Amino acid sequence: MIRSKRILLAEDDEDDKMIFSEILNELRAHNNFHFDAVDNGLQIIQLLNNGEPLPDLVVLDQNMPQMSGKETLEAIRGDARLHHIPVVIYSTYNDSRLSNECFSIGATQIITKPDSFEGFRQMIVTLVDKYLHKAES
């Protein structure tokens, strides 16, 4: 039996979380994965430490309360059990200094947050194809 892939999203904006959920629900008809969304990086760390199957992809909003995307990335990369998990950070702002810092910590990819539903769809389809299907080959 093939294990279902798992995506974790940390996003404090309810509208963006709903868009992710809607698009991923559409994609699930043709892909085998599970999706969980939480409000901040601290909740991602709690999920990663609670013994559930580890995710195949973590997507972090940069600007969140309690733990930013960068801080969450630091915590993930500081745990040897989690080092192999692709971590994508996305942010409203294209900040080259922040991108360089995140890449030096171990971010897999940095994305500027799309400003349209279709942009979100393309971003999510690309992430699913790149990170979930790659693990199958």
Salt bridges, closest charged atoms under 4 A:
GLU11 OE1 - LYS113 NZ 3.31
GLU14 OE2 - LYS17 NZ 3.22
ASP16 OD2 - LYS113 NZ 2.93
GLU26 OE1 - ARG121 NH1 2.51
ASP36 OD2 - ARG6 NH2 3.15
ASP36 OD1 - HIS34 NE2 3.26
ASP39 OD1 - LYS17 NZ 2.14
GLU52 OE1 - ARG6 NH2 3.12
ASP56 OD1 - ARG3 NH2 2.66
ASP61 OD1 - LYS113 NZ 3.50
ASP79 OD2 - ARG81 NH2 3.17
ASP95 OD2 - ARG97 NH2 4.00
GLU101 OE1 - LYS70 NZ 2.82
GLU101 OE2 - ARG97 NH1 2.96
GLU118 OE1 - ARG121 NE 3.52
ASP129 OD1 - HIS133 ND1 3.33
